[in-house]
């Protein structure tokens, strides 16, 4: 078997307008797929060839296409045939009942792509369904989104296309100093100024929370271990809930006065502990370290 067939995956996401293509595309992007929207199918082969020569930089590609292609069925059939020489290709078709599609379009107050041609919203939907019936029948995966809300569709997409290496939640932990201003773009924030400041210890003043001496001092103060144990325990159901609700990115800010000692040591310890939670992937950054 050609090695590229087993390594490169391509999804062509299509289907009825209003059935949830954007939601599926956003979810796949969160899962690490490279998503291109409205790329002409003739260009998809070029993109796949470039990805194949990139040494695995783009192993998973999603192309989102809609009915505005001139002959979508024959175009996709031809494209899939070419791509399958060097990649694993699946066509994903999203569908919903006419009643649900009408309701969704009325709620967003946007015209259907074929409405002007067909004369009305419902006729546009019926015309689209007629043009796509062969494509639907030949697709590898058909998802009926009639009973799905946005969260349900995201969950279904993750269950179909995620793998064991895909984190359920990508958590960013950042330390900072309050004297430089608290970050405004975070979900959670903790204030470590309830612990003694190593700045006032002559032997520790020039060091930072990265140094073992400062870490030992900060985490050894009264209340530090209790705080860490209880806070991680409190965050465990929160992060599990985030994953159930398809919140895939979260940020936690850890502050102290200058962002040099207490916040750095605590952020590192929290990052290590939280990385052990199921489905959580953690990155760590020290915003103000070295700023003094």
C-alpha positions in Angstrom: 0.0 0.0 0.0 1.2 3.5 -0.8 2.4 5.1 2.4 0.5 8.3 1.6 -2.8 6.5 1.5 -2.4 5.5 5.1 -1.1 8.8 6.3 -3.0 11.6 4.6 -6.8 12.0 5.2 -9.1 14.2 3.2 -12.7 15.0 4.1 -15.0 16.6 1.5 -17.9 18.1 3.6 -21.0 19.0 1.6 -24.7 18.7 1.7 -27.8 20.8 2.1 -27.4 24.5 2.8 -28.4 25.2 6.4 -27.6 21.6 7.5 -24.6 22.6 9.6 -21.5 22.7 7.3 -20.0 25.6 9.2 -20.4 23.9 12.6 -18.8 20.7 11.3 -15.9 22.7 9.7 -15.3 24.6 12.9 -15.3 21.4 15.0 -12.9 19.7 12.7 -10.6 22.7 12.8 -10.6 22.5 16.6 -9.6 18.8 16.2 -6.6 19.8 14.2 -7.8 19.4 10.6 -6.7 22.0 8.0 -10.0 23.4 6.8 -10.6 25.2 3.5 -14.0 26.6 2.6 -15.3 27.2 -0.9 -12.0 26.0 -2.5 -12.7 25.0 -6.1 -12.5 21.2 -6.3 -10.0 21.4 -9.1 -7.6 23.1 -6.6 -8.0 20.4 -4.0 -5.8 18.0 -5.9 -3.1 20.7 -6.0 -3.5 21.3 -2.2 -3.2 17.6 -1.5 -0.1 17.3 -3.6 1.5 20.2 -1.8 0.5 18.6 1.6 2.0 15.3 0.5 5.3 17.0 -0.3 5.3 19.0 3.0 6.6 16.1 5.0 3.4 15.5 6.9 2.7 19.2 7.8 -0.9 18.8 6.6 -1.9 15.2 7.2 -5.7 15.9 7.6 -7.5 18.2 5.2 -11.1 19.3 5.0 -12.7 20.9 1.9 -16.1 22.4 2.4 -18.1 22.7 -0.8 -21.7 23.6 -1.6 -24.3 23.4 -4.3 -23.0 26.4 -6.2 -20.5 24.2 -8.0 -21.6 23.8 -11.6 -22.0 20.0 -11.5 -21.2 19.1 -7.9 -21.8 15.3 -8.2 -19.5 14.7 -11.2 -16.9 17.2 -9.9 -16.7 15.4 -6.5 -16.7 11.9 -8.1 -13.8 12.9 -10.4 -11.9 14.6 -7.6 -12.3 11.7 -5.2 -11.1 9.2 -7.9 -7.9 11.3 -8.4 -7.3 11.9 -4.7 -7.7 8.2 -3.7 -4.5 7.3 -5.6 -2.5 8.9 -2.7 -4.9 9.6 0.2 -7.8 8.3 2.2 -10.8 10.3 1.1 -14.3 10.4 2.5 -17.3 12.5 1.4 -19.5 13.7 4.3 -23.0 14.8 3.4 -25.1 16.8 5.9 -28.8 16.7 5.6 -32.0 17.9 7.4 -35.7 17.9 6.7 -37.2 20.7 4.6 -39.1 21.9 7.6 -36.0 22.3 9.8 -34.0 24.0 7.0 -36.8 26.5 6.5 -36.9 27.2 10.2 -33.1 27.7 10.3 -33.1 30.1 7.4 -36.0 32.1 8.8 -34.2 32.4 12.1 -31.0 33.8 10.6 -32.9 35.8 7.9 -30.6 35.0 5.1 -31.5 33.8 1.6 -31.0 30.3 0.4 -28.2 30.1 -2.3 -30.8 28.9 -4.9 -33.7 31.0 -3.7 -33.4 33.7 -6.4 -33.3 31.0 -9.1 -36.2 28.9 -7.6 -38.4 31.8 -6.6 -38.9 31.0 -2.9 -37.1 29.6 0.1 -38.9 26.3 0.0 -38.5 25.9 -3.7 -34.8 26.7 -3.4 -34.4 23.9 -0.8 -36.3 21.5 -3.1 -34.2 22.4 -6.1 -31.0 21.9 -4.1 -32.2 18.5 -2.8 -32.9 17.4 -6.4 -29.4 18.4 -7.5 -27.7 16.7 -4.6 -29.7 13.4 -4.5 -27.0 11.4 -6.4 -24.2 12.9 -4.3 -26.1 12.0 -1.1 -26.5 8.4 -2.3 -22.8 8.0 -3.0 -21.4 9.7 0.1 -19.4 7.8 2.6 -21.0 9.4 5.7 -24.5 11.0 5.9 -25.4 13.0 9.0 -29.0 14.0 9.5 -28.8 17.1 11.6 -32.6 17.6 12.0 -32.6 16.9 15.7 -29.2 18.4 16.5 -28.5 21.8 18.0 -25.0 23.3 17.5 -23.6 21.4 20.5 -25.1 18.1 19.5 -23.6 18.4 16.0 -20.2 19.3 17.4 -20.3 16.2 19.6 -21.4 13.9 16.8 -18.6 15.3 14.6 -16.0 14.7 17.3 -17.2 11.2 17.9 -16.9 10.4 14.2 -13.6 12.1 13.3 -11.5 12.6 16.5 -8.8 10.1 17.4 -7.2 9.0 20.7 -4.5 11.7 20.4 -7.0 14.6 20.1 -7.3 16.5 23.3 -10.8 17.2 24.5 -9.8 20.6 26.0 -6.8 22.8 25.2 -5.9 24.7 28.3 -3.7 27.7 28.3 -2.1 28.6 31.7 -0.4 32.0 31.9 1.3 33.7 34.9 1.2 37.5 35.2 1.8 40.4 37.5 -1.1 42.6 38.7 1.1 45.7 38.6 1.3 45.3 34.8 -2.5 44.9 34.5 -4.6 41.8 34.8 -5.4 40.0 31.5 -8.9 40.5 30.2 -9.1 37.5 27.7 -9.1 34.6 30.1 -11.8 32.3 31.5 -10.4 31.8 35.0 -8.1 33.8 37.2 -6.5 33.1 40.6 -4.7 35.6 42.8 -1.6 34.2 44.7 -1.0 37.3 46.7 -2.4 35.5 49.7 1.1 33.8 50.0 4.2 35.6 51.4 6.2 37.3 48.7 9.7 35.9 48.1 10.7 39.3 47.0 11.3 40.2 50.6 13.7 37.3 51.1 17.2 38.5 50.2 18.4 35.2 48.9 15.3 34.8 46.7 14.7 38.3 45.4 16.9 37.9 42.2 15.5 34.4 41.5 12.2 33.6 39.8 9.5 31.0 40.2 11.3 28.8 37.7 14.2 28.3 40.2 13.8 25.3 42.7 14.5 27.5 45.7 11.6 29.8 44.9 9.3 26.9 44.0 10.1 25.2 47.4 9.5 28.5 49.2 6.2 29.3 47.5 4.7 25.9 47.6 5.8 25.3 51.1 4.0 28.3 52.6 1.0 27.7 54.8 -2.2 27.4 52.6 -0.4 26.7 49.3 -0.7 22.9 49.3 -4.3 23.1 50.5 -5.2 25.7 47.8 -3.6 23.6 45.0 -5.3 20.4 46.1 -8.8 22.0 46.4 -8.4 24.1 43.2 -7.5 21.2 41.0 -10.3 19.2 42.6 -12.7 22.0 41.8 -11.5 22.4 38.2 -11.8 18.6 37.4 -15.6 18.7 37.0 -15.5 22.1 35.3 -13.1 20.9 32.6 -15.1 17.7 32.2 -18.2 19.9 31.7 -16.4 22.1 29.2 -15.7 19.0 27.1 -19.3 17.8 27.3 -20.5 21.3 26.2 -17.9 21.3 23.3 -15.9 24.2 24.8 -12.5 23.2 23.4 -10.3 26.1 24.5 -9.9 27.6 28.0 -7.5 29.9 29.7 -6.4 30.2 33.3 -4.4 33.2 34.6 -2.3 33.0 37.7 -1.3 36.4 39.2 0.9 37.8 41.9 2.3 41.3 42.3 5.1 41.3 39.8 4.6 38.1 37.8 8.0 36.8 38.9 7.8 34.5 41.9 4.5 33.3 43.3 2.5 33.3 40.1 5.3 31.6 38.1 5.8 28.8 40.6 2.1 28.2 41.1 1.3 28.3 37.3 3.9 25.7 36.7 2.6 23.4 39.4 -1.0 23.9 38.2 0.0 23.2 34.6 1.6 19.9 35.7 -1.3 18.8 37.7 -4.0 19.8 35.2 -2.2 18.1 32.4 -3.0 14.9 34.2 -6.8 15.4 33.9 -8.6 13.3 31.3 -8.7 14.9 27.9 -6.8 18.0 28.9 -3.8 19.3 27.0 -1.9 22.2 28.6 0.4 25.0 27.4 2.2 27.3 29.8 3.3 30.9 29.3 4.8 33.5 31.7 3.6 36.8 30.5 5.7 39.2 32.7 8.7 37.1 33.6 11.8 39.1 33.0 9.9 42.3 32.7 11.5 43.9 35.7 
